């Protein structure tokens, strides 16, 4: 997998799927809020490393207890395991540096 870093807003990036992290079960964060009802309906609670793939919305969501790398790294790895073998070629992930 090739990784490219960009400072562009996530909505301007071309990707097949977007990875969204739910930090500390915050369903009100601007990255998560548009999907909050759908995620809860799917049974997603935002626990550490929990994932929810919503192909109809072109997103995969993972729970992370914090922004600490010790939590982010396994959460992202969980999404990669779910996506392994799926037909996605380009994924985007936003940072939580500001919102």
N, C-alpha and C positions, 0 to 999 in steps of 0.2 A: 504494500500500500504506500502510495506517495502522499506525503503530508506537505501542504503549503500553508504558510502563515499569511494572514492578510489583516489589514486594519480597516477594511471596508465593513459597513453594516451588514449583518447576516442576511437581511432580506435582499441585498443586492448581489449576493453570491449565487452562482449557478451550482446547484447540488441536486442529487436524486433524493436525498433524505437529510433531515436536520436532527441532530442530537441535542436534546434539551435536558439539562440537569435540574432536578428539583432539590434545592439546598435547604436542609433543615425543615423539610415538609412545608415549604413556603409556596402554596398554590396561588398566592396573590402577586408573585413577582411578575413583571411585565412579559418575561419569556414564557411563563407557564400559564398565566391567567386565561389566555384564549382557549386553552385546552383543558382547563381545570374540571369542568363538568363532565367532559368525555372521559377523562382519566379516572375520575371517581366512579363513573358508571362502569368502567372496565375493571374496577376493583383495585386500582393502583393507589397505594397509600404513601408512597415516597420513602419507604424504608431504605436504608443503606444497601446498595447494589441491586435493589429491585428494579426491574425493567418493565416497560410496556411499549410494545410496538404497535403503532397506529398507522398502518400502510395507507389507509384512505386519506389521512392528513399528511402523509410523507414525513412523519416524525417517529423518533424513538426516544423514549424518556427513561432516565435513570435517577434513582434516589441517591443522594449523598448527604451524610450527616453534617458536613461543613465544607468550606472552601479549602480546607487543608489538603495538601497533596496526598496524604495517607488515606483520605476518603475519596477524593476525586479520581485517582488512578484506578482503583478497583471498580468504581461505578462505570467509568468509560470502558474498561475491559469487559464488563458484563454486557454492555451494548454491542461490543464487537463480536462477542460469542453469539449473540442472538442474530446478528446480521451476517455472520459467516455463511457463505453459500447462497446468499440472496443476491438478486441481480443488480444491486446498487454499486455504482462505480465512483460516485462523488458524494461525500458527506460533509456537512458543515456543522460546526459547533461554535456557539457564541461564548465569549468570556463574560465574567461577571465583574469586570473592572469598573464599569459604571452602567447606570441604567436610568 
